[in-house]
Amino acid sequence: MNKGSAYMHWAKTSSQARFNLATSGLANLSLRALRVSLDDLEITGEDGYGYEPLKQALATRYRVNTDSIVTAAGTSFANHLAMAALVNPGDEVLIEHPAYEPLLALARYLGADVKRFSRRFEDGFQLSPVEIERKVSPRTRLIVITNLHNPSGTVADEKTLQQVRQIASAANARVLVDEVYIETLFADSPSTSFHLGKEFVVTSSLTKAFGLSGLRCGWIFAEPELVRRMWLLNDIFAATPVHPGERLSVLALQQIEGIARRAHTLLDENRRLLNQFLDSRSDLETIRPQFGTIMFPRLKNGGADRLCELLREKYETSVVPGGFFEMPAHFRVGIGGDSESLNAGLDRLGDALDEIKS
Ligand SMILES: Cc1ncc(COP(=O)(O)O)c(C=O)c1O
C-alpha cells in the first residue's frame, strides 16, 4: 500500500474477535472513571500551538521544557509530524526490523529511501549498535526505533541508546524513538531518551499504558528549533488541536497515578497468565519481556498464518499475524485486556496449536 498502512487497516477492520489478543494497549478506560465535570471542558481554546496547561503537565511529568514539546493527535500523528519535519524526499531513513508497520509506511509515503537494520530474535530482539553502525551511511538522516520494541516488548538500556546516539551524531543524523510503550515500566520518574542528547526526537502518548487511546493525547519532545519547525508544519496539517481533548488530557494527567496503578496490577496478573501458558507449550519459542503489553512468540514448526486463521475462524480469538512485522513464523499477543478474556483466549490458542500439530 503506497498511501496507507496495511496493518492499521487490518487492525481496524479484521482484528476484532470475542477473545481479542490482537490489541497492544491497555483495556480502554471509560470516561466515567475520570473525575471530570462539564465545567472542566470547553469547545474552543486560545493556544494555537498547544494548550499551555497540557504542555506544562507534560513538562512536569517528563522533566522537559515546554519549548521542547509539540502536542499531536496520538503517537501516530506525532510520528508523522516528526518525520515530516526531519525527512525530505530521497533522504535515507534507517528503520529497525521487525518494525511497527505504520512507521515504515510513513517513511515511504514521505518519499524516504528506507533502509533496514535487524533486531534478531536470537539476540532477544535487542538493539545492536554494531548492526546499526554497519547499515548507517553518510546519507542517513534518521534512525527509527521503538522503545519498548513493537512487536517484541524488549527494552533498550541507556548504554545502548548512548551508543546509537554516537553513531547518529557521527553521521549527522537524528534518532526517532517511539516510546509509546515506555510508561508500562511504571517507573516513579518516567524515563525518556530525550534526556540523552539532542540527537533524540521522542514521540509518545497516553494510549498504551493507560487505556486512554481516545484522548489522542500524543506529543513530541525535540530541540526547541525543531519544535518550532514542527508547529509550523502542523499549520498545514491539523492547524489547531481538539480542545476538549486537550482539557481531558490535562485531567487525565492529574489523575495518572491512580490510572497507572490499575494498569500495573492488571498487567502483572496478565503477564503471569501468559508466562504460565508459555511454560506449558513446547511448540513455541519466546523472548519474554519484563515490561509492556505485547509478546512475539515464534512457532517452532512453520508459519503462523494458518494458526491465526484457525484461531479466528474456529476459536473466536485473534492475535496479530507476524507477517505484518515481516516475520511470518511469529504472531503477536497482547496482554492489556481483562484477565478473564486473556485466559479464555490463551486456552483457545492452546487448542488451535494442538489442532495444527495433529
Ligand atoms: C509503536 C507504536 N507507535 C504508535 C502507535 C499508535 O499510538 P497512538 O494511539 O498514540 O497513536 C502504536 C499502536 O499500536 C504503536 O505500537
The ligand as an SDF file (V2000), in Angstrom:
LIG
                    3D

 16 16  0  0  0  0  0  0  0  0999 V2000
    4.9930    1.6310   18.1250 C   0  0  0  0  0  0  0  0  0  0  0  0
    3.6480    2.2950   18.0640 C   0  0  0  0  0  0  0  0  0  0  0  0
    3.5770    3.6130   17.7980 N   0  0  0  0  0  0  0  0  0  0  0  0
    2.3960    4.2430   17.7460 C   0  0  0  0  0  0  0  0  0  0  0  0
    1.2130    3.5760   17.9500 C   0  0  0  0  0  0  0  0  0  0  0  0
   -0.0680    4.3490   17.8750 C   0  0  0  0  0  0  0  0  0  0  0  0
   -0.2290    5.0510   19.0790 O   0  0  0  0  0  0  0  0  0  0  0  0
   -1.3140    6.2030   19.2800 P   0  0  0  0  0  0  0  0  0  0  0  0
   -2.5970    5.5330   19.6530 O   0  0  0  0  0  0  0  0  0  0  0  0
   -0.7760    7.0210   20.3940 O   0  0  0  0  0  0  0  0  0  0  0  0
   -1.4420    6.9370   18.0110 O   0  0  0  0  0  0  0  0  0  0  0  0
    1.2330    2.2130   18.1810 C   0  0  0  0  0  0  0  0  0  0  0  0
   -0.0230    1.4550   18.3410 C   0  0  0  0  0  0  0  0  0  0  0  0
   -0.0920    0.2560   18.1660 O   0  0  0  0  0  0  0  0  0  0  0  0
    2.4820    1.5480   18.2510 C   0  0  0  0  0  0  0  0  0  0  0  0
    2.5650    0.2420   18.5070 O   0  0  0  0  0  0  0  0  0  0  0  0
  1  2  1  0
  2  3  1  0
  2 15  2  0
  3  4  2  0
  4  5  1  0
  5  6  1  0
  5 12  2  0
  6  7  1  0
  7  8  1  0
  8  9  2  0
  8 10  1  0
  8 11  1  0
 12 13  1  0
 12 15  1  0
 13 14  2  0
 15 16  1  0
M  END
$$$$
